[in-house]
Amino acid sequence: MEVNTPLSFDLPSEQLGKAMVYMRALRRQILSYWYATIEDAEAAVLEAGLASITVNILDEAIFEFAHGEKYKQFRLNDRLGQVVTGLELIRNCETHSPVHYEGLLVERTRLSVPLATGGAGMRSIYAWAEFDSLPKAYVELNSTATDNQKRARGEAQHGYRQAIGGRVVTETLLDAVSFFERLDPRLAMDDGPELRHAYAEIPELDSASGASRIVIARPIGLDATALLLPNIVTRHTERRSANWPAADSFFKEKVRQAKQHPPAVEAREVLYAVVDENGRLIGYSGVSLAASGAHETWVERRNQVWKDVRAGFKYYVKARTGSVKVVSGEHSGALGAVDSEDVDQLALLAAATDPTFDMQRLTMVEAFPDLYLQMRTN
């Protein structure tokens, strides 16, 4: 669903005053979440949950109160509006659920954060859990709850499924900022000064154990200007501002385009079969054969390899008689590699056990489109 051009949703003066305050609160909480990702998963869950509460205040207590049914209909049919209603489910569950769901945020990857004092910390990139993985005690009022008896109305459940579950947390929170600023442009702030340092390190001595430790200090005042998340060792594709286009949509389209063209290397050598937890053949993995002599790793679904081969790109597999060219069958995904002495070599490939080549790696490059593009377009 595309982002709609909003109708007139300028706020009356009373609601505008409150909206200005709570937009600052939302910027503060997104910044707090951002820094919590270099602490631990619990800190990240706490800050993300608080941000969802603020989103709900802006949504229901301010915009819905001011504009009623017109606003509700617009929100229902707007992509970013679905993000806002999806976050309502988190707000309701975090506020009213008697249990704490530790798996609400799913770690996608971890990035090393170098410290000037030596060594490194880690920053995690989290995504929201899929709706179907949320425990019943977290989303339902009781064990026999129907869809209408869950802790969020149907629209919020739909919004979570369509625009929240599986997405990177920062993407969804920046979407919410963008949504409210688009409804009433007076909520948007001017850019702040350029930030020279994303954090400072304070050496501390643990009085109990006598061991030294490092406390990370964050700059304050960043919530008083337009939100730009500090660059704490980010991948170049990470979205750090509500004014930047959504990275997930942008790179998914780039991936779609990249799959229409052959990989940007001379050829690929197939080393392993990629199988799922049930032993089903899902794809293949191996190393690229580049003119420069560099051997980069790759992993693809079987059907994509078939499409590449059909388009004339060269995949090879090792056989007793040397490298054998991979050929495509008539049916989608059907591949073979046959010579006079060896039967189909692809069928003899061992399942990958190295994380660089296995199903986990395939899942990772599909979850992070920029990683896939790096692998395929070099």
Secondary structure, DSSP 4 states (H G I P E B T S, - for coil): -PPPPP---PPPHHHHHHHHHHHHHHHHHHHHHHHHTTT-HHHHHHHHHHHHHHHHIIIIIIIIHHHHHHHHHHHHT-HHHHHHHHHHHHHHHHHH-SS--GGGEEEEEEEEEE-TTSSEEEEEEEEEPPGGGS-HHHHBSSTT--GGGBSS-HHHHHHHHHHTTTSBHHHHHHHHHHHHHHH-GGG-----PPPS-S-EEEEEE-TTT--EEEEEE--S-GGGSS-B---SS--TT---BTTSPPHHHHHHHHHHHHTTS--SSSEEEEEEEEE-TT--EEEEEEEEE-TTS---EEEEEHHHHHHHHHTT--EEEEETTEEEE-EE-SSTT-EE---SS---SGGGPPBP-STTTSHHHHHHHHH-HHHHHHHHH-
